[in-house]
């Protein structure tokens, strides 16, 4: 899949659990725009992913665990995106949903010790950067088209 020419203009959301080093190496070699979804691996692998330009999506469940909170605090804010991962993450007595993202951003602001509006803007800017990067990469790798 990573060698497909059509992958250049896509943003990949990838689980790497149990194969962090291999997944990060494959994504790096392919030069794709990718998000490590609900990453739970070692910080040393996260550092390699950051060097490769990868992003990380976080959810409320991650903020409730020591390991997840530690990772979120270790990541540069410029590489963090939000996710709900419903129905696998609970929001109270129900499955998490996109409508819960403002609460997640507020909780993320707490982890970052910043204002919720600052966290909201940071996540928005990050998402814009991810999709802008994919578009630039797609233009750079697409065959030259002849204009008539």
C-alpha positions as CSV (number, residue, x, y, z in Angstrom):
1,X,0.0,0.0,0.0
2,X,2.8,2.4,0.9
3,X,4.3,2.1,-2.6
4,X,1.1,3.1,-4.4
5,X,1.4,6.4,-6.3
6,X,-2.0,7.5,-5.1
7,X,-0.9,7.4,-1.5
8,X,1.0,10.7,-1.8
9,X,-2.0,12.9,-1.5
10,X,-3.5,10.9,1.4
11,X,-3.1,11.4,5.2
12,X,-2.7,8.0,6.8
13,X,-3.9,7.2,10.3
14,X,-2.0,4.2,11.5
15,X,-2.0,1.9,14.5
16,X,1.5,0.7,15.4
17,X,0.9,-1.2,18.6
18,X,3.4,-4.0,19.0
19,X,5.3,-3.0,15.8
20,X,6.2,0.6,16.5
21,X,9.8,0.5,15.1
22,X,8.8,-1.4,12.0
23,X,5.8,0.8,11.3
24,X,7.7,4.1,11.8
25,X,10.5,2.8,9.6
26,X,8.0,1.8,6.8
27,X,6.2,5.2,7.0
28,X,9.5,7.0,7.0
29,X,10.9,5.1,4.0
30,X,7.6,5.8,2.1
31,X,7.8,9.5,2.9
32,X,4.1,9.7,3.5
33,X,2.1,12.0,5.6
34,X,0.9,10.0,8.6
35,X,-0.6,10.1,12.0
36,X,0.2,7.6,14.7
37,X,-3.3,6.8,16.1
38,X,-3.6,6.2,19.8
39,X,0.2,5.6,20.1
40,X,1.2,3.6,23.2
41,X,4.7,2.6,22.3
42,X,8.0,3.6,23.8
43,X,9.2,7.3,23.9
44,X,12.3,6.3,21.9
45,X,10.1,5.2,19.0
46,X,8.1,8.4,19.3
47,X,11.3,10.4,19.0
48,X,12.1,8.6,15.8
49,X,8.5,9.3,14.5
50,X,8.9,13.0,15.3
51,X,12.2,13.0,13.4
52,X,10.4,11.5,10.4
53,X,7.7,14.3,10.6
54,X,4.9,12.1,11.8
55,X,2.0,13.3,13.9
56,X,0.2,11.8,16.9
57,X,-3.5,11.7,17.6
58,X,-4.6,11.5,21.2
59,X,-7.9,10.7,22.9
60,X,-9.4,11.1,26.4
61,X,-8.4,7.5,27.4
62,X,-4.8,8.4,26.9
63,X,-5.1,11.4,29.2
64,X,-6.5,9.2,31.9
65,X,-3.4,6.9,32.0
66,X,0.0,7.6,33.4
67,X,1.7,6.3,30.2
68,X,-0.6,8.2,27.9
69,X,-0.2,11.5,29.9
70,X,3.5,11.1,29.9
71,X,3.6,10.7,26.1
72,X,1.3,13.7,25.5
73,X,3.5,15.9,27.7
74,X,6.7,14.6,25.9
75,X,5.3,15.4,22.4
76,X,5.8,18.8,20.8
77,X,2.4,20.5,20.8
78,X,2.9,21.1,17.0
79,X,2.6,17.3,16.4
80,X,-0.6,16.6,18.4
81,X,-4.0,16.1,16.9
82,X,-7.3,15.0,18.6
83,X,-9.4,11.9,18.1
84,X,-12.4,10.4,19.6
85,X,-11.8,6.7,18.7
86,X,-15.5,6.0,19.4
87,X,-16.9,3.6,20.2
88,X,-13.7,2.3,21.9
89,X,-13.3,5.3,24.2
90,X,-16.0,6.1,26.8
91,X,-17.2,9.6,27.5
92,X,-19.0,9.1,30.7
93,X,-21.5,6.2,30.2
94,X,-21.5,6.4,26.4
95,X,-19.1,6.0,23.5
96,X,-17.0,9.0,22.6
97,X,-18.1,11.0,19.7
98,X,-16.8,14.0,17.6
99,X,-19.0,16.3,19.7
100,X,-16.6,15.4,22.7
101,X,-13.6,17.0,21.0
102,X,-14.0,20.3,22.8
103,X,-13.8,18.5,26.2
104,X,-10.7,16.6,25.0
105,X,-9.1,19.9,23.9
106,X,-9.9,21.4,27.3
107,X,-8.3,18.4,29.0
108,X,-5.3,18.6,26.6
109,X,-4.9,22.3,27.7
110,X,-4.7,21.1,31.2
111,X,-2.0,18.6,30.4
112,X,-0.1,21.4,28.5
113,X,-0.7,24.0,31.2
114,X,-2.2,26.4,28.8
115,X,-5.4,28.2,28.0
116,X,-8.1,26.0,26.3
117,X,-8.3,28.5,23.4
118,X,-4.6,28.2,22.9
119,X,-4.9,24.4,22.8
120,X,-7.8,24.6,20.4
121,X,-5.9,26.9,18.0
122,X,-2.8,24.7,18.2
123,X,-4.8,21.5,17.3
124,X,-6.5,23.4,14.4
125,X,-3.1,24.7,13.1
126,X,-1.7,21.2,13.4
127,X,-4.6,19.7,11.3
128,X,-4.1,22.4,8.7
129,X,-0.4,21.6,8.6
130,X,-1.0,17.9,8.2
131,X,-3.4,18.3,5.2
132,X,-1.3,21.1,3.7
133,X,1.8,18.8,3.9
134,X,-0.1,16.0,2.1
135,X,-1.2,18.4,-0.7
136,X,2.3,19.7,-1.1
137,X,3.7,16.2,-1.2
138,X,1.1,15.1,-3.8
139,X,2.0,18.1,-6.1
140,X,5.7,17.4,-5.7
141,X,5.4,13.7,-6.6
142,X,2.7,13.8,-9.3
143,X,3.7,13.5,-12.9
144,X,4.1,16.8,-14.7
145,X,1.0,17.6,-16.7
146,X,1.2,19.4,-20.0
147,X,-1.1,22.4,-20.3
148,X,-2.8,23.1,-23.5
